[in-house]
Amino acid sequence: AISKWQTEWEPEAEWDRNFNIALRRAQEKAWRGTDKFFRGCESHAREGRSLLRQLQRVAQTLGAGRIPREHLVDKYLQVFDLIVVLMSEVKFFEVKLHEYAPSIPLSKVSEI
């Protein structure tokens, strides 16, 4: 589910550049394209937060089971790595949304 959620903007160092390219393409389609782009960004961040909550539940259930310590450590490290990947992308989109539309309803983004 996480690999399907992630953008195709890898590597992370290119996210900003790729965001700007995608935004310019959206702006070429006038305000509707821009609104759709930012709705997509908002939806992407929201879905990422949902995945983070699911990973939190996975981590909580790991601690409740009877898994040998060496397996438990490996599972926690895998979950931690996934959390880092998810959180990085979620925060990137949240910051971009705030940068371009701070405290403005999504319906008004095209007026900026």
Backbone torsions as a table, in degrees:
resi	resn	phi	psi	omega
1	ALA	NA	-37.5	-176.9
2	ILE	-68.6	-42.0	-179.1
3	SER	-65.5	-31.2	176.1
4	LYS	-73.0	-29.0	-178.6
5	TRP	-75.8	-36.9	-174.0
6	GLN	-61.3	149.6	175.1
7	THR	-71.9	167.2	176.9
8	GLU	-98.9	32.0	-175.1
9	TRP	-98.4	20.2	-177.6
10	GLU	-62.4	154.0	-7.0
11	PRO	-75.8	170.0	-176.4
12	GLU	-56.0	-33.8	-179.8
13	ALA	-63.0	-17.9	-179.1
14	GLU	-98.4	-2.3	-176.2
15	TRP	-56.0	-46.3	-176.6
16	ASP	-62.3	-46.7	179.4
17	ARG	-61.8	-45.9	-179.0
18	ASN	-67.3	-34.5	175.3
19	PHE	-61.3	-47.0	-178.8
20	ASN	-64.1	-38.0	176.6
21	ILE	-63.6	-46.9	-180.0
22	ALA	-63.3	-38.9	178.7
23	LEU	-65.0	-43.9	178.4
24	ARG	-60.4	-41.9	177.8
25	ARG	-62.2	-41.3	179.0
26	ALA	-64.7	-40.7	-179.4
27	GLN	-66.0	-27.1	177.0
28	GLU	-65.2	-21.3	179.5
29	LYS	-93.9	17.1	178.4
30	ALA	70.2	-165.2	-170.9
31	TRP	-63.4	-32.8	-179.9
32	ARG	-64.7	-40.9	177.7
33	GLY	-64.5	-40.1	179.1
34	THR	-66.4	-44.8	178.1
35	ASP	-61.1	-43.8	179.9
36	LYS	-62.4	-41.2	179.2
37	PHE	-59.9	-48.7	-178.4
38	PHE	-71.1	-31.7	173.3
39	ARG	-63.1	-39.8	177.0
40	GLY	-63.4	-41.1	177.8
41	CYS	-63.0	-44.2	179.9
42	GLU	-63.7	-43.7	178.9
43	SER	-63.4	-41.3	179.7
44	HIS	-61.3	-45.4	179.0
45	ALA	-64.4	-41.1	179.9
46	ARG	-64.4	-43.3	177.7
47	GLU	-63.8	-38.4	177.3
48	GLY	-62.7	-41.5	176.6
49	ARG	-61.3	-39.2	178.2
50	SER	-63.4	-42.8	176.8
51	LEU	-62.8	-37.9	177.2
52	LEU	-62.5	-41.2	177.6
53	ARG	-63.5	-37.9	177.9
54	GLN	-64.9	-41.5	177.2
55	LEU	-64.6	-35.5	177.1
56	GLN	-61.1	-43.5	178.4
57	ARG	-64.3	-38.7	177.6
58	VAL	-61.0	-46.3	179.8
59	ALA	-61.4	-39.1	179.3
60	GLN	-66.4	-38.7	180.0
61	THR	-72.6	-28.5	177.3
62	LEU	-61.4	-42.3	-179.0
63	GLY	-69.5	-20.8	-177.0
64	ALA	-88.2	-14.8	-175.9
65	GLY	-87.8	-179.2	178.6
66	ARG	-109.2	63.8	-179.4
67	ILE	-97.3	135.9	176.9
68	PRO	-55.7	145.2	-174.3
69	ARG	-52.3	-45.1	-177.3
70	GLU	-64.1	-34.2	176.5
71	HIS	-73.7	-37.0	-179.1
72	LEU	-63.5	-44.2	179.1
73	VAL	-60.6	-44.4	179.1
74	ASP	-61.3	-43.9	179.8
75	LYS	-63.4	-43.9	178.8
76	TYR	-61.9	-40.5	178.9
77	LEU	-64.7	-39.2	177.2
78	GLN	-63.9	-44.8	178.8
79	VAL	-63.2	-42.7	179.4
80	PHE	-60.2	-45.3	178.8
81	ASP	-59.1	-42.1	178.5
82	LEU	-64.7	-39.8	179.0
83	ILE	-62.1	-43.2	180.0
84	VAL	-61.6	-45.0	179.4
85	VAL	-61.1	-49.0	-179.2
86	LEU	-62.7	-48.7	-175.3
87	MET	-62.6	-39.1	179.3
88	SER	-59.5	-46.7	-177.5
89	GLU	-72.1	-40.0	178.0
90	VAL	-60.1	-48.4	-178.9
91	LYS	-63.8	-37.9	177.7
92	PHE	-56.8	-49.3	-178.4
93	PHE	-69.1	-37.7	178.1
94	GLU	-64.0	-41.3	178.5
95	VAL	-65.5	-43.3	178.9
96	LYS	-62.8	-42.1	177.9
97	LEU	-61.6	-42.0	179.2
98	HIS	-67.7	-37.6	-179.4
99	GLU	-64.6	-42.2	-176.2
100	TYR	-93.0	-22.1	-177.0
101	ALA	-144.2	58.8	-177.4
102	PRO	-66.8	118.7	175.1
103	SER	54.7	27.7	177.4
104	ILE	-112.5	131.5	177.8
105	PRO	-55.4	143.4	-177.5
106	LEU	-54.7	-31.1	-179.5
107	SER	-66.4	-15.1	-178.3
108	LYS	-104.3	0.4	-176.1
109	VAL	-58.9	-39.3	-176.3
110	SER	-65.6	-15.6	-179.6
111	GLU	-84.4	-4.7	-179.0
112	ILE	-79.1	NA	NA
